[in-house]
Amino acid sequence: MIRLGKLTDYGLVLLSQMARQPKSDLHTARDLAVQCKLPLPTVSKLLKKLLSDGLLASHRGIKGGYSLARDPRLISVADVISALEGPLALTECTMDVTGLCDLEPSCPIKDNQRLINQVVRGALQKVMLWDLIRPMQFAAVRDSRGNLVQIESNTPGRMQ
């Protein structure tokens, strides 16, 4: 199972909350904890990590707080996952580091694994923080036989 860690999930919740507000609004850890119903220590830890990875900006002073470092249309889900989880890699052989797997020199599917990793990474890079705060819509999905099945929805969205 491919699964995001709980902290990454919470990080997406926090950034989405910030993206819903005007860019000029500053957010304190305490306010975000209350708004998102998350423990304050967890929120503080996430904010520091997101700040150090360049997704947030810090503003000091009595009215200080955090703001998004970029427009939510320019922050991808891949950016957030990479900041909180590390490099996006489905398997060890899809990382840029060699020698992590004993089978690497003779693995018959290594190149295909890398291709799959690139496709997943590419998909996550196309979903922006902006998309998370609006209803999303898929135009089509594949059924169990690989045939495209159209999905009808009246909900506007960018994802296809």
C-alpha positions in Angstrom: 0.0 0.0 0.0 1.2 3.5 -0.8 0.3 5.7 2.0 1.1 9.2 3.1 2.1 9.6 6.7 -0.2 11.3 9.2 2.0 14.4 9.4 1.9 14.8 5.7 -1.9 14.6 5.8 -2.0 17.2 8.5 0.5 19.4 6.6 -1.9 19.3 3.6 -4.8 20.2 5.9 -2.8 23.2 7.4 -1.7 24.5 4.1 -5.2 24.2 2.6 -6.6 26.2 5.6 -4.0 28.9 4.9 -4.8 28.8 1.1 -8.4 29.5 1.8 -7.6 32.9 3.3 -6.3 36.1 1.6 -2.5 35.9 1.0 -2.0 38.9 3.3 -3.5 37.0 6.3 -0.9 35.8 8.8 -1.6 32.5 10.7 -0.3 31.6 14.1 0.3 28.0 15.2 -2.4 28.4 17.9 -5.0 29.7 15.5 -4.3 26.9 12.9 -4.4 24.3 15.6 -7.9 25.5 16.7 -9.2 25.9 13.1 -7.9 22.5 11.9 -8.6 20.7 15.2 -5.0 19.5 15.5 -2.7 19.4 18.5 -0.7 22.6 18.9 2.7 20.8 19.2 2.0 18.9 16.0 1.0 22.1 14.2 4.2 23.9 15.5 6.4 21.1 14.3 4.8 21.0 10.8 5.0 24.8 10.5 8.7 24.8 11.3 9.4 22.0 8.8 7.3 23.7 6.0 9.1 26.9 6.7 12.5 25.3 6.5 11.6 23.7 3.2 10.5 27.1 1.7 6.7 26.5 1.5 6.0 29.0 4.2 7.2 32.5 5.1 7.6 33.6 8.7 6.7 37.1 9.9 8.0 38.2 13.3 6.4 40.7 15.7 3.4 41.1 17.9 1.1 40.5 14.9 3.4 38.0 13.3 2.7 34.5 12.0 3.1 32.4 8.9 2.0 32.8 5.4 2.3 30.8 2.2 5.6 31.5 0.5 4.0 31.1 -2.9 0.6 31.4 -4.4 -1.4 28.2 -3.8 -1.6 27.7 -7.6 2.2 27.3 -7.5 2.5 24.8 -4.6 2.0 21.2 -5.7 1.0 18.3 -3.6 4.4 16.8 -4.6 6.1 19.8 -3.1 4.3 19.2 0.2 5.0 15.4 0.2 8.6 16.0 -0.6 9.0 18.5 2.2 7.4 16.3 4.8 8.2 12.7 3.6 11.5 13.2 1.7 12.1 12.4 -2.0 9.1 10.8 -3.8 10.1 7.2 -4.5 7.8 4.2 -4.7 10.7 1.8 -4.3 14.4 2.1 -3.3 15.5 1.7 -6.9 13.6 4.7 -8.1 15.6 7.0 -5.9 18.7 8.8 -7.3 20.9 6.9 -4.9 22.4 3.6 -6.1 23.2 0.5 -4.0 20.1 0.6 -1.7 18.8 -2.7 -3.1 20.8 -6.0 -3.5 18.8 -6.8 -6.7 19.5 -3.4 -8.4 22.4 -4.6 -10.7 20.3 -7.5 -12.1 16.7 -6.3 -11.6 14.7 -6.9 -14.7 12.0 -4.3 -13.9 14.2 -1.5 -12.5 13.6 0.8 -15.6 9.9 0.1 -15.5 9.8 0.9 -11.8 11.5 4.2 -12.5 8.9 5.0 -15.2 6.0 4.2 -12.8 7.6 6.5 -10.2 7.9 9.3 -12.8 4.2 8.9 -13.7 3.1 9.1 -10.0 5.4 12.0 -9.3 4.1 13.8 -12.4 0.5 13.3 -11.4 1.2 14.7 -7.9 3.1 17.7 -9.4 -0.1 18.5 -11.4 -2.3 18.7 -8.3 -1.8 22.1 -6.7 -2.7 23.3 -3.2 -5.3 25.5 -5.0 -7.0 22.3 -6.3 -7.4 21.0 -2.7 -9.5 23.9 -1.6 -12.0 23.5 -4.5 -14.1 20.5 -5.6 -12.1 18.3 -8.0 -13.4 16.4 -11.0 -12.0 13.5 -13.0 -13.1 13.5 -16.6 -12.5 9.7 -17.0 -11.0 6.7 -15.3 -10.1 3.2 -16.6 -12.2 0.2 -15.7 -10.8 -3.2 -14.8 -10.3 -4.0 -18.6 -8.4 -0.8 -19.2 -11.2 1.0 -21.1 -11.9 4.7 -20.4 -15.1 5.3 -18.6 -16.5 8.9 -18.7 -17.6 10.4 -15.4 -20.3 13.0 -15.4 -20.3 15.6 -12.7 -21.7 19.1 -12.4 -18.9 20.0 -10.0 -16.3 22.3 -11.6 -12.6 21.4 -11.2 -9.3 21.4 -12.9 -8.1 17.8 -12.4 -8.5 15.5 -15.4 
